[in-house]
Amino acid sequence: QLQLQESGPGLVKPSETLSLTCTVSGGSISSSSYYWGWIRQPPGKGLEWIGSIYYSGSTYYNPSLKSRVTISVDTSKNQFSLKLSSVTAADTAVYYCARHVVVVTAKRHDAFDIWGQGTMVTVSS
Amino acid sequence: NFMLTQPHSVSESPGKTVTISCTRSSGSIASNYVQWYQQRPGSAPTTVIYEDNQRPSGVPDRFSGSIDSSSNSASLTISGLKTEDEADYYCQSYDSSNHHVVFGGGTKLTVL
């Protein structure tokens, strides 16, 4: 079955760029039915959507993070990646990648149906 | 832009029924579908309700979802509570005005 796995450094210095990769296995990232998203969760707090990407490269981002976020996709490796620039301690969180189902009918359906296990990223000098 | 507001915590006894609300601050709750996720400590979220009231396969029928336009809110109801239901629950929807996925702040359910 489809699985997602996050990877990347667990410690990032303030003002630097956080970089994470999500590897998709058991299925193709190029499926026409899905976007692929990043969600984060600061310690003891709630979930925050960061952004999502389609296999064609089309993206949409959380407006509150848009100026610092870049999400890209590598279909040849079945991976998508997150870059978050100019990080501060407030960016310390568990970062999840997830499959993002988008269906546009009379009502839009946006949901995350398969999640990675999450990876903790700490911003500290 | 809108927010989804959930109670910070709820508690109930095993075997009872609990309802968790998710109130949309502006715009109609019926505009786009609402999903509910369960998150146990140390684990990734999993879907318990999608498209307002649909249950994924494997989710017990003790879990149900609804929306109420009069209160502009969605609700997750769990009946026959079990200790294993103790978790954080998040509602989620989509903001069409700025192409933004929105999560509620989460509700901690304690079954005691």
HADDOCK unambig.tbl for C-alpha pairs under 7 A between the chains (distance, minus, plus):
assign (segid A and resid 46 and name CA) (segid B and resid 105 and name CA) 5.42 0.50 0.50
assign (segid A and resid 46 and name CA) (segid B and resid 106 and name CA) 6.02 0.50 0.50
assign (segid A and resid 47 and name CA) (segid B and resid 103 and name CA) 6.45 0.50 0.50
assign (segid A and resid 48 and name CA) (segid B and resid 103 and name CA) 6.61 0.50 0.50
assign (segid A and resid 49 and name CA) (segid B and resid 101 and name CA) 6.30 0.50 0.50
assign (segid A and resid 62 and name CA) (segid B and resid 100 and name CA) 5.86 0.50 0.50
assign (segid A and resid 107 and name CA) (segid B and resid 31 and name CA) 6.10 0.50 0.50
assign (segid A and resid 107 and name CA) (segid B and resid 32 and name CA) 4.80 0.50 0.50
assign (segid A and resid 107 and name CA) (segid B and resid 33 and name CA) 6.37 0.50 0.50
assign (segid A and resid 108 and name CA) (segid B and resid 32 and name CA) 5.03 0.50 0.50
assign (segid A and resid 108 and name CA) (segid B and resid 33 and name CA) 6.22 0.50 0.50
assign (segid A and resid 109 and name CA) (segid B and resid 32 and name CA) 6.52 0.50 0.50
assign (segid A and resid 109 and name CA) (segid B and resid 33 and name CA) 5.40 0.50 0.50
assign (segid A and resid 109 and name CA) (segid B and resid 51 and name CA) 6.65 0.50 0.50
assign (segid A and resid 110 and name CA) (segid B and resid 93 and name CA) 6.76 0.50 0.50
assign (segid A and resid 110 and name CA) (segid B and resid 94 and name CA) 6.40 0.50 0.50
assign (segid A and resid 111 and name CA) (segid B and resid 35 and name CA) 6.73 0.50 0.50
assign (segid A and resid 113 and name CA) (segid B and resid 47 and name CA) 6.48 0.50 0.50
assign (segid A and resid 115 and name CA) (segid B and resid 44 and name CA) 6.56 0.50 0.50
assign (segid A and resid 117 and name CA) (segid B and resid 43 and name CA) 6.79 0.50 0.50
assign (segid A and resid 117 and name CA) (segid B and resid 44 and name CA) 5.63 0.50 0.50
assign (segid A and resid 118 and name CA) (segid B and resid 44 and name CA) 6.72 0.50 0.50
